[in-house]
Amino acid sequence: MLHQGEVNLQITRLILQELFQNPSECPNNVAESKNWKQISDEGEIEKICEATLAANPKLVAAYRGGKTKVFYAIVGEVAKSTENRANMSIVVEKLKKMLK
């Protein structure tokens, strides 16, 4: 599931913890039942990024003002809003385009 991009590394660790507690469970079923599948749809991620930028105008202003390290705080806000389910490589790509 990790290599196919269905879940990220953090979620993989959570699935493994669940499997240690319930060895008869299927990893795919655990991910489905806990809603841990990774969000990789570019359109959905773009909407999430837009909402995050709209909700954090101070971070956006700071980034555009030259404080580039704030970018990681914005990425963190997206991760938080999706409970770490968003595909971060797509998030970073979308945010870079949106913040230009």
C-alpha positions in Angstrom: 0.0 0.0 0.0 2.9 2.4 0.8 4.7 1.6 -2.4 1.5 2.0 -4.4 0.9 5.5 -2.9 -2.3 4.4 -1.2 -1.0 5.5 2.2 2.0 7.5 3.5 4.7 6.4 5.9 3.0 7.8 9.0 -0.2 6.0 8.2 1.7 2.8 7.4 3.0 2.9 11.0 -0.5 3.4 12.4 -1.7 0.4 10.3 1.1 -1.7 11.6 0.2 -0.9 15.2 -3.4 -1.9 14.4 -2.2 -5.1 12.9 -0.2 -6.0 16.0 -3.3 -5.6 18.1 -5.5 -7.4 15.6 -3.3 -9.9 13.6 -6.3 -11.4 11.7 -7.2 -8.0 10.2 -6.3 -7.1 6.6 -4.2 -3.9 6.1 -6.5 -2.6 3.4 -9.5 -3.1 5.6 -7.8 -1.2 8.5 -7.0 1.7 6.2 -10.6 1.8 4.8 -12.3 1.5 8.2 -10.1 4.3 9.8 -10.4 6.5 6.7 -6.6 6.5 6.4 -6.3 6.3 2.6 -4.1 9.0 1.1 -5.7 11.9 -0.7 -3.9 12.0 -4.1 -6.6 13.6 -6.3 -5.0 16.9 -7.5 -8.3 18.7 -7.7 -9.2 17.9 -4.2 -5.7 18.8 -2.9 -5.9 22.1 -4.8 -9.2 22.9 -3.0 -7.6 22.0 0.3 -4.6 24.2 -0.4 -6.8 27.1 -1.4 -8.8 26.8 1.8 -5.6 26.6 3.8 -4.2 29.7 2.2 -7.5 31.6 2.7 -7.5 30.6 6.4 -3.9 31.7 7.0 -3.5 35.1 5.5 -0.7 36.1 7.9 1.4 33.1 6.8 0.8 33.9 3.2 1.8 37.5 3.7 4.9 36.5 5.5 5.9 34.1 2.8 5.3 36.6 0.1 7.3 39.1 2.2 10.4 37.0 1.9 10.1 34.7 4.9 10.4 31.4 2.9 10.7 29.2 5.9 7.0 30.0 6.6 6.3 27.7 3.6 6.7 24.7 5.8 4.2 26.0 8.3 1.7 26.3 5.5 2.4 22.8 4.4 1.9 21.7 8.0 -1.5 23.4 8.1 -2.5 21.4 5.0 -1.3 18.2 6.7 -3.2 19.1 9.9 -6.4 19.8 8.0 -6.3 16.5 6.2 -5.1 14.5 9.2 -1.8 13.7 7.4 -3.7 12.0 4.6 -2.8 14.4 1.7 -0.1 13.4 -0.7 2.6 15.9 0.4 4.5 15.9 -2.9 1.4 17.1 -4.6 0.6 19.6 -1.8 4.1 21.1 -2.1 3.8 21.4 -5.9 0.3 23.1 -5.7 1.3 25.5 -2.9 4.4 26.6 -4.8 2.3 27.4 -7.8 -0.4 29.2 -5.7 2.1 31.3 -3.8 4.0 32.7 -6.9 
